[in-house]
Amino acid sequence: MRRTYLGEFEEVVLLMVAILDGEGYGVTVSQALEEHTGRVVTFGTVHNTLIRLEEKGFVVSELGGATAERGGRRKRLFRVTALGSRALQEIQQLRQELWQLVPPQSLQLSSL
């Protein structure tokens, strides 16, 4: 089976897009990242990552309706593709397999 390799930040952004279920765009993904991980990232970083994920085929985007709060501009909404969903499932499976291999004593804190 061919593994899908994503950087850690790409993986987290892809997960946020999945969580937002078609309602994710740069601002909401940034807000969700901060809310769920405590990680503060700039809009530009998230936007560039979303574009990169789209180029790789993990997400697709479409323009939403124009809103007055955005001065009539439309939001670019992202959703996870079948490839993106498969990548997340493979990553989750790999992480579970690796965690099963960790001997319990190796994670115990020892006092020095």
Secondary structure, DSSP 8 states (H G I E B T S, - for coil): -------HHHHHHHHHHHHHTT-B-HHHHHHHHHHHH-----HHHHHHHHHHHHHTTSEEEEEEEE-GGGTT-EEEEEEE-HHHHHHHHHHHHHHHHHHHHS-GGGGS----
